[in-house]
Structures are given as structure tokens and as C-alpha cells.
Amino acid sequence: MLHLSVRHLLKLLPLLCLPLACQQADQSATNSVTAVQPKTQRIRDDLGRELTLVAQPLRIMALAPSMTEMLYAIADTATIIARTQNCDYPAAALRKPIISNYPLDMERLIALRPDVVFTVEGITSLDDAARLEKFGVPVYYQRSQTVADVFRSMQVLGRILHRQPQARHLTDSLRQELAAVAKNTSASKARPRVLAITWQDPIYVYGQNTLFTDKVRLGGGQNAVTEKFAQPYPALTREYILKLNPDVLIGGSFGKLDSTFFKNYPELKRIRAYQARQVYGITGNLMERPGPRVVESVRELQKILASSQP
């Protein structure tokens, strides 16, 4: 009788162990999924701020036009939920709802429940970012002072959004385009000194510590402003501009600036740029935005500087 009981127990043993084995297998599978697919990602933005984002952001937007352009070049565009009143490129962006970035429409932005908001240093205040983050909206800042910084920012964006192949393809193609521009400018030994104005009253210019400095270098020139000011876009006096005496002035066509800028500041007609009529307008969207069209901006500067050569 005892022999029969043992035999029956041996037959029942696999069945008795089955629930425990299944439970262990389920736990193992759960641990495996958690390791491969974390729910969050921790990143550090260009200002050194640590952020915690969802692993796969599915609701995104940018508070700077350059970043909107980056999103459309790299992200799944279905995940872009809004744009600002200044975001006008590409054309597809115009179909998105508008969130004012100045002043920031905080209430409407929070109501959209974005997984992450991208912006550029100087566009969104740190105070506004802190308020958004209190409501669970992470704000990622980018900072670009060189064209290489712009390329790096695109690759970081690709990692955050799990769109590395798209970001890599974009930056590789842009580097090839930039190499072609550099080849065209390498033959020119002269590097004209270029002053680029952003506002006329007072006279604000692109300072040394701006992306313009690197772009004009790649285009074959040099920033006439060599001093580094506390502000990236400093206000200059007329006396300072006369001392700089730039070879080229960017900010509008000769006719336009002759009837406005130089009419208001007639003493500045003494600078070389005016005397030689080397005064040019430029596409504002290219000049101002550190985005996917940055090489197109360098190419535009290159053409201007090439035409200014005797």
C-alpha cells in the first residue's frame, strides 16, 4: 500500500510543481521585459539640466522655430502636437495648433499634455520651464554656437525620440553638403570682416559668441565683432562700429538700408561696407535658426561673400 502511494506521488509531482514553475517563468519574463523596455529615460540637456522623460515620447512640440524644423526633419510627424506662432517651416507645420511662446500660453500648453517640450536657450525662460515641469512637462534646452553643435543636437534628438537612423541620415547628408561649400571657399584667401545687424534702434548685432561666427567662417569670412560681450547679441554704439569698419554689412539691401539705417546714422556711411556698396539682405529664417537648414544658411553667406570679392 505504501509502495502505491509513493508511485502515485511520483506521478503527481510534475503536476504539483507546474504552478510554481509557471509563476517563476512569468516573473522571469516580467523582469526581462522591464530590463529591455524601461518606462523612463534620464537625459541631460545642453544647459546641464537633468530630465526624466518617458521612454518613448509620443506627444512632442517645440517652443522655437528651429526646433520645430528639427522635429519635422527627424521625428514621426504624427507625434508633433503643436507649433508656435513663429513656426512657419516646413509648410506641414502650419496645420498644427498654435501655442504662443511669447508670452508663453502656459495653460493651453499644459492642457495638450506633451511628453516633452523642446526649446532653445534664450527663447524660453528658466522660470517658465520650472513651472511647466511642476505640471509634469519636461523642457529640453538646446544650445548651438557652432554648426557642429547643430549636427550634434540633431543626433541627440534622434536618440531621445528613438529615431537614430533618421537623424544619422540627415546629419551625414548635411556634412557632405558642408564639405562641398568648404571646398568652394578654400580657394579664397581674403576673409572679409562681416558685421550682421539684427535691429536698428538701438543697433544690435550678432556677437562673437553666436552661431553666426562659425557660419560666416565656413562661408569664407569672419565676424567683424571679435570682442566677446556678456550678451550674445550686443548693442553697439556708432563709434564702436566706425572703429570696426566692416568690409561687408548684412541686414538689408543697400537701397533699403540707405533709406533707413544710414539715413538715421549718416556718420556710418564712412565704413568700408557702405563706401564699396557691400551691403546685403539675407534670409532671416536661415540666419536666425540653428536647424536642418544651417548649411543652406552657410551657402547663402558664401555666395554673398564671393560676390563681394573684387
Secondary structure, 3 states (H helix, E strand, C coil): CHHHHHHHHHHHHHHHHHHHHHHHHHHHHHHHHHHHCCCEEEEECCCCCEEEEECCCCCEEECCHHHHHHHHHHCCHHHECCECCCCCCCHHHHHCCECCECCECHHHHHHCCCCEEEEECCCCCHHHHHHHHHCCCCEEEECCCCHHHHHHHHHHHHHHCCCHHHHHHHHHHHHHHHHHHHHHHCCCCCCCEEEEEEECCCCEECCCCCHHHHHHHHCCCEECCCCCCCCCCCECCHHHHHHHCCCEEECCCHHHHHHCHHHHCHHHHHCHHHHCCCEECCCHHHHHCCCCCHHHHHHHHHHHHHHHCC
